[in-house]
């Protein structure tokens, strides 16, 4: 009887969550034309008409093209995307913008559902029961509802990207190198934010996965080069470098380590007129130090772990170490939350560190769903700014719990080897 009630509760929970997504998140977004997807749509239209080139990194020029193709009320820029992002909406470029966006929203929801199914497969590979995997995913998805809603509100790509990264995680668990490389390669073509994730197959010498990924990227780049243009690729690094130095990075909408430090220590007359201290050297240097330290620690601790757990620990870093990451980026944390919670559930509470890991994960989930108005200007002044980065702190906590899982798994593996 108890098992039946648990399963019925799980089913009811999933129905309620998906009912909320469809009614209160998809409903208001359906039929609207906003920034976000229209940037990809416009890039695809420019590609079809032969007008795609280095000018896409001129914000004013590209914004004018967006308004030409989608309407005068929408403003969007192409920077800092790679040229290959123009391929994303190419199958939809022949449709009117509103219809194309609706189709994309449907694809995004299908990708979210597929991500959950793929992660259930990951759980099976990690020794987790189907029912327990369902509960973990349900709790994780509830915590990430603001991120899901942000994706649907503007038609962003991160629900689809999350599906690709979940496939890569599945491939690492089952040693399907073609799936690892193909998924990571395609994800990298769409968004460069997954760069650190290549360390997982690299450190574990999954050479075939790296070959598959490199092959996918080279093939897509070669096929698209005549339309994207070599000059566009040359313009891309300069555009990204200039974008990463913009004063707008200081606004709390960008929930990144760079954004927080820029907000605290770098003055900008328009975007950040009241930093806590005017110490631009810290804003410029500390992000790089933190980046090297976090990646180095993760790699060092996870070098004896399995690649799937290392992948899950690296995933939060692909968000918090970016120059720019908004609410919708954080939907990518679902895989890390799932793996971290799976590891914690498979081991009894043996120490204060175990209890601290559970506490950290719980606080992270609360910070991800907390309705904190961090985009409000009132939260951007003085020491209040420290409270304006809840999603950033949540991602760092997920990373810490995942790294703790690496230490336990590495210690367990080392102990097992000494017993042989």
C-alpha positions as CSV (number, residue, x, y, z in Angstrom):
1,X,0.0,0.0,0.0
2,X,2.8,2.4,0.9
3,X,4.6,1.8,-2.5
4,X,1.3,2.4,-4.3
5,X,0.7,5.7,-2.5
6,X,4.3,6.8,-3.2
7,X,3.9,6.1,-6.9
8,X,0.6,7.8,-7.1
9,X,2.0,10.8,-5.4
10,X,4.9,10.8,-7.8
11,X,2.5,10.7,-10.8
12,X,0.4,13.4,-9.3
13,X,3.4,15.6,-8.8
14,X,4.5,15.2,-12.4
15,X,1.0,16.0,-13.6
16,X,0.9,19.2,-11.5
17,X,4.3,20.4,-12.5
18,X,3.6,19.9,-16.2
19,X,0.2,21.4,-15.8
20,X,1.9,24.5,-14.3
21,X,4.4,24.7,-17.1
22,X,1.8,24.4,-19.9
23,X,-0.7,26.7,-18.3
24,X,1.2,29.4,-16.5
25,X,4.5,29.4,-18.4
26,X,3.8,28.3,-21.9
27,X,0.4,29.9,-22.1
28,X,1.4,33.5,-21.7
29,X,4.4,33.0,-24.1
30,X,2.4,31.3,-26.9
31,X,1.8,33.6,-29.8
32,X,4.1,36.4,-28.6
33,X,7.1,37.7,-30.4
34,X,9.9,38.8,-28.0
35,X,13.6,39.1,-27.9
36,X,15.5,35.8,-27.7
37,X,14.4,33.4,-30.4
38,X,14.0,36.3,-32.9
39,X,17.7,36.7,-32.9
40,X,18.2,33.1,-34.1
41,X,15.3,33.5,-36.5
42,X,16.7,36.7,-38.0
43,X,20.2,35.2,-38.4
44,X,18.6,32.2,-40.2
45,X,16.7,34.6,-42.5
46,X,19.9,36.5,-43.3
47,X,21.6,33.3,-44.1
48,X,18.9,32.3,-46.5
49,X,19.0,35.6,-48.3
50,X,22.8,35.7,-48.5
51,X,23.1,38.8,-46.1
52,X,24.8,37.0,-43.3
53,X,28.3,38.3,-42.6
54,X,30.5,40.2,-40.1
55,X,27.9,42.9,-39.8
56,X,25.8,40.6,-37.6
57,X,28.2,41.6,-34.8
58,X,27.3,45.3,-35.3
59,X,24.5,45.5,-32.7
60,X,22.7,48.4,-34.3
61,X,22.7,46.8,-37.8
62,X,21.5,43.5,-36.5
63,X,18.8,45.0,-34.3
64,X,17.6,46.8,-37.4
65,X,17.4,43.5,-39.3
66,X,15.5,41.9,-36.4
67,X,12.9,44.7,-36.6
68,X,12.7,44.3,-40.4
69,X,11.9,40.6,-40.1
70,X,9.9,40.5,-36.9
71,X,8.5,43.9,-36.1
72,X,9.5,47.3,-34.8
73,X,8.8,46.5,-31.1
74,X,11.5,43.8,-30.8
75,X,15.2,44.5,-30.0
76,X,17.8,41.8,-30.1
77,X,21.5,41.5,-30.9
78,X,23.6,38.5,-32.2
79,X,26.7,39.1,-30.1
80,X,28.2,37.0,-28.5
81,X,27.0,34.0,-30.4
82,X,29.1,31.9,-32.7
83,X,28.2,32.2,-36.4
84,X,26.9,28.7,-36.5
85,X,24.0,29.7,-34.2
86,X,22.4,30.9,-37.4
87,X,21.9,27.3,-38.3
88,X,19.7,26.7,-35.3
89,X,16.5,28.2,-36.6
90,X,17.2,27.5,-40.3
91,X,14.4,24.8,-40.6
92,X,11.9,27.4,-39.3
93,X,13.1,30.4,-41.2
94,X,10.4,30.0,-43.9
95,X,7.6,30.4,-41.4
96,X,6.2,33.7,-40.1
97,X,8.1,34.8,-36.9
98,X,5.1,34.2,-34.6
99,X,4.5,30.7,-36.0
100,X,8.2,29.8,-36.0
101,X,8.5,30.9,-32.4
102,X,5.5,28.7,-31.4
103,X,7.0,25.7,-33.1
104,X,10.3,26.4,-31.3
105,X,8.5,26.5,-28.0
106,X,6.9,23.1,-28.7
107,X,10.3,21.8,-29.6
108,X,11.8,23.2,-26.4
109,X,9.1,21.5,-24.2
110,X,9.7,18.2,-26.0
111,X,13.4,18.6,-25.3
112,X,12.7,19.2,-21.6
113,X,10.6,16.0,-21.4
114,X,13.3,14.1,-23.4
115,X,15.9,15.4,-20.9
116,X,14.0,14.0,-18.0
117,X,13.6,10.6,-19.8
118,X,17.3,10.5,-20.6
119,X,18.3,11.3,-17.0
120,X,16.1,8.4,-15.8
121,X,18.4,6.3,-18.0
122,X,21.4,7.9,-16.4
123,X,20.0,7.0,-13.0
124,X,19.6,3.3,-14.1
125,X,23.2,3.3,-15.1
126,X,24.2,4.7,-11.8
127,X,22.3,2.1,-9.9
128,X,19.3,4.2,-9.0
129,X,15.7,2.9,-9.0
130,X,13.2,4.3,-11.5
131,X,10.9,5.5,-8.7
132,X,13.7,7.3,-6.9
133,X,15.0,8.8,-10.1
134,X,11.5,10.1,-10.7
135,X,11.4,11.8,-7.3
136,X,14.8,13.4,-7.8
137,X,13.9,14.8,-11.2
138,X,10.6,16.1,-9.9
139,X,12.2,18.0,-7.1
140,X,15.0,19.3,-9.4
141,X,12.5,20.4,-12.0
142,X,10.4,22.2,-9.4
143,X,13.5,24.1,-8.3
144,X,14.3,25.0,-11.9
145,X,10.8,26.2,-12.8
146,X,11.9,29.9,-12.9
147,X,14.6,28.9,-15.4
148,X,12.2,26.9,-17.5
149,X,9.8,29.8,-17.5
150,X,12.5,32.2,-18.5
151,X,13.4,29.9,-21.5
152,X,9.8,29.8,-22.6
153,X,9.2,33.5,-22.1
154,X,11.8,34.5,-24.7
155,X,12.2,31.3,-26.7
156,X,15.8,30.6,-25.6
157,X,17.8,27.5,-26.7
158,X,18.8,26.1,-23.3
159,X,16.1,23.5,-23.0
160,X,17.4,22.0,-26.2
161,X,20.9,22.4,-25.1
162,X,20.1,20.7,-21.8
163,X,18.8,17.7,-23.7
164,X,22.1,17.4,-25.7
165,X,24.1,17.6,-22.5
166,X,21.9,15.0,-20.9
167,X,22.6,12.7,-23.9
168,X,26.3,13.3,-23.4
169,X,26.0,12.3,-19.8
170,X,24.1,9.2,-20.8
171,X,26.9,8.3,-23.2
172,X,29.5,8.7,-20.5
173,X,27.6,6.4,-18.2
174,X,27.1,3.6,-20.8
175,X,30.4,4.2,-22.7
176,X,28.7,5.2,-25.9
177,X,31.5,7.4,-27.3
178,X,29.6,8.3,-30.4
179,X,26.8,9.7,-28.3
180,X,29.2,11.6,-26.0
181,X,31.1,13.2,-28.9
182,X,28.1,13.8,-31.2
183,X,26.1,15.5,-28.4
184,X,29.0,17.6,-27.1
185,X,30.0,18.6,-30.7
186,X,26.5,19.7,-31.6
187,X,26.0,21.5,-28.3
188,X,29.3,23.4,-28.8
189,X,28.3,24.5,-32.3
190,X,25.1,25.9,-30.8
191,X,26.6,27.5,-27.6
192,X,30.3,27.7,-26.5
193,X,29.3,27.5,-22.9
194,X,30.0,23.7,-22.8
195,X,33.7,24.1,-23.4
196,X,34.8,22.8,-20.0
197,X,32.7,19.6,-20.4
198,X,35.2,18.3,-22.9
199,X,37.6,17.8,-20.0
200,X,35.6,14.7,-18.8
201,X,36.2,12.5,-21.9
202,X,39.7,14.0,-22.3
203,X,41.0,13.2,-18.8
204,X,39.5,9.7,-19.0
205,X,41.1,9.1,-22.4
206,X,37.9,8.6,-24.3
207,X,39.6,9.3,-27.5
208,X,36.8,8.1,-29.7
209,X,34.4,10.5,-28.0
210,X,36.7,13.3,-28.8
211,X,37.1,12.2,-32.4
212,X,33.3,12.0,-32.8
213,X,32.9,15.5,-31.3
214,X,35.7,17.0,-33.4
215,X,34.3,15.4,-36.5
216,X,30.8,16.7,-35.9
217,X,32.1,20.3,-35.4
218,X,34.4,20.1,-38.4
219,X,31.7,18.8,-40.7
220,X,29.2,21.4,-39.6
221,X,31.8,24.2,-39.9
222,X,32.9,23.0,-43.3
223,X,29.4,22.6,-44.7
224,X,28.3,26.0,-43.4
225,X,31.4,28.0,-44.2
226,X,30.4,29.0,-47.7
227,X,27.2,30.6,-46.3
228,X,28.5,31.9,-43.0
229,X,31.7,33.3,-44.5
230,X,35.3,33.2,-43.3
231,X,35.2,36.9,-42.5
232,X,32.4,36.3,-40.1
233,X,34.5,33.8,-38.2
234,X,37.4,36.3,-38.1
235,X,35.0,38.9,-36.6
236,X,33.7,36.6,-33.9
237,X,36.7,36.7,-31.4
238,X,36.9,40.5,-31.6
239,X,33.2,40.8,-31.0
240,X,33.2,38.4,-28.0
241,X,36.2,40.2,-26.5
242,X,34.6,43.6,-26.7
243,X,31.3,42.2,-25.3
244,X,33.1,40.8,-22.3
245,X,34.3,44.3,-21.4
246,X,30.9,46.0,-21.5
247,X,29.8,47.8,-18.4
248,X,26.4,46.1,-18.7
249,X,28.0,42.9,-17.2
250,X,27.6,44.6,-13.8
251,X,23.8,44.3,-13.8
252,X,22.4,41.5,-11.5
253,X,20.4,40.0,-14.4
254,X,23.8,38.4,-15.3
255,X,24.2,35.8,-12.5
256,X,27.8,35.0,-13.0
257,X,31.0,35.3,-10.9
258,X,32.3,37.9,-13.3
259,X,29.1,39.8,-13.1
260,X,29.1,39.8,-9.3
261,X,32.7,41.0,-9.0
262,X,32.2,43.6,-11.7
263,X,29.2,44.9,-9.8
264,X,31.1,45.1,-6.6
265,X,34.3,46.6,-7.8
266,X,34.0,48.3,-11.2
267,X,32.4,51.7,-11.8
268,X,30.4,52.4,-14.9
269,X,28.5,55.7,-15.2
270,X,25.5,54.0,-16.9
271,X,25.3,50.5,-15.6
272,X,27.1,50.5,-12.2
273,X,27.3,54.1,-10.8
274,X,27.7,52.9,-7.2
275,X,30.0,49.9,-6.7
276,X,31.0,49.0,-3.1
277,X,34.6,49.9,-3.9
278,X,36.3,51.2,-7.0
279,X,38.8,48.4,-7.4
280,X,38.7,47.5,-11.1
281,X,41.8,45.3,-10.8
282,X,39.9,42.9,-8.6
283,X,37.0,42.8,-11.1
284,X,39.4,42.1,-13.9
285,X,41.8,39.6,-12.2
286,X,39.7,37.7,-9.7
287,X,37.4,36.0,-12.2
288,X,40.4,34.5,-14.0
289,X,41.9,33.3,-10.7
290,X,38.6,31.7,-9.6
291,X,38.2,30.1,-13.0
292,X,41.6,28.5,-12.9
293,X,41.2,27.4,-9.3
294,X,37.7,25.9,-9.7
295,X,38.5,24.0,-12.9
296,X,41.8,22.9,-11.5
297,X,40.3,21.6,-8.2
298,X,37.5,19.8,-10.1
299,X,39.9,18.1,-12.4
300,X,42.3,17.2,-9.7
301,X,39.7,15.8,-7.4
302,X,37.8,14.0,-10.2
303,X,40.8,12.5,-12.0
304,X,40.2,9.1,-10.3
305,X,36.4,9.4,-10.5
306,X,34.3,8.2,-13.3
307,X,33.7,10.5,-16.3
308,X,30.0,10.9,-15.7
309,X,30.4,12.3,-12.2
310,X,33.2,14.5,-13.4
311,X,30.9,15.8,-16.1
312,X,28.2,16.6,-13.6
313,X,30.7,18.5,-11.4
314,X,32.0,20.5,-14.4
315,X,28.5,21.4,-15.6
316,X,27.8,24.2,-13.1
317,X,31.1,25.8,-14.0
318,X,29.9,26.2,-17.6
319,X,27.4,28.7,-16.2
320,X,29.0,30.5,-13.3
321,X,32.3,31.1,-15.1
322,X,30.8,32.6,-18.2
323,X,30.9,36.4,-18.6
324,X,27.2,36.4,-19.1
325,X,24.5,34.0,-17.8
326,X,20.9,34.8,-17.2
327,X,18.0,33.0,-15.5
328,X,17.4,30.7,-18.4
329,X,21.0,29.3,-18.4
330,X,20.4,27.6,-15.0
331,X,18.1,25.0,-16.5
332,X,21.3,23.2,-17.4
333,X,21.8,22.4,-13.8
334,X,19.2,19.6,-13.9
335,X,21.8,16.9,-14.8
336,X,24.2,18.0,-12.0
337,X,21.4,18.1,-9.4
338,X,20.3,14.6,-10.5
339,X,23.8,13.0,-10.3
340,X,24.6,14.8,-7.0
341,X,21.4,13.7,-5.3
342,X,21.7,10.2,-6.7
343,X,25.1,9.9,-5.1
344,X,24.0,11.2,-1.8
345,X,21.0,8.9,-1.7
346,X,23.1,5.8,-2.4
347,X,25.2,6.3,0.7
348,X,24.1,6.5,4.4
349,X,24.7,9.7,6.4
350,X,28.1,8.8,8.0
351,X,29.5,12.2,8.9
352,X,28.9,15.9,9.4
353,X,30.3,16.4,5.8
354,X,27.4,14.2,4.5
355,X,24.8,16.2,6.3
356,X,26.5,19.4,5.1
357,X,26.3,18.2,1.5
358,X,22.5,17.5,1.9
359,X,22.1,21.0,3.5
360,X,24.1,22.6,0.7
361,X,22.0,20.9,-2.0
362,X,18.8,21.9,-0.2
363,X,19.8,25.5,0.1
364,X,20.8,25.5,-3.6
365,X,17.4,24.2,-4.6
366,X,15.7,27.0,-2.5
367,X,17.9,29.7,-4.1
368,X,17.0,28.4,-7.6
369,X,13.3,28.7,-7.0
370,X,13.3,31.7,-4.6
371,X,11.2,34.6,-6.0
372,X,13.9,37.1,-5.2
373,X,13.6,40.3,-7.4
374,X,17.3,40.4,-8.2
375,X,16.7,42.3,-11.4
376,X,15.2,45.2,-9.4
377,X,17.3,48.3,-9.2
378,X,16.8,48.4,-5.4
379,X,18.8,45.2,-5.1
380,X,21.7,46.7,-7.0
381,X,22.9,49.3,-4.6
382,X,25.6,49.0,-1.9
383,X,25.9,45.8,0.1
384,X,22.4,44.7,-1.0
385,X,24.0,43.7,-4.2
386,X,25.4,40.6,-2.4
387,X,21.8,39.4,-2.0
388,X,21.1,40.0,-5.7
389,X,22.9,36.8,-7.0
390,X,20.8,33.9,-5.7
391,X,21.1,31.8,-8.8
392,X,24.9,32.2,-8.9
393,X,25.2,31.1,-5.2
394,X,22.9,28.1,-6.0
395,X,25.1,27.0,-8.9
396,X,28.2,27.2,-6.8
397,X,26.6,25.1,-4.1
398,X,25.6,22.5,-6.6
399,X,29.2,22.4,-7.8
400,X,30.4,22.0,-4.3
401,X,28.1,19.1,-3.6
402,X,29.1,17.5,-6.9
403,X,32.8,17.9,-6.1
404,X,32.1,16.4,-2.7
405,X,30.6,13.4,-4.5
406,X,33.8,13.1,-6.5
407,X,35.9,13.0,-3.3
408,X,33.7,10.2,-1.9
409,X,33.7,8.3,-5.2
410,X,37.4,8.7,-5.7
411,X,38.1,7.5,-2.1
412,X,35.8,4.5,-2.6
413,X,37.5,3.6,-5.9
414,X,40.9,3.9,-4.3
415,X,39.8,1.7,-1.3
416,X,38.4,-0.9,-3.7
417,X,41.7,-1.0,-5.6
418,X,43.6,-1.6,-2.4
419,X,41.4,-4.5,-1.6
420,X,42.2,-6.3,-4.9
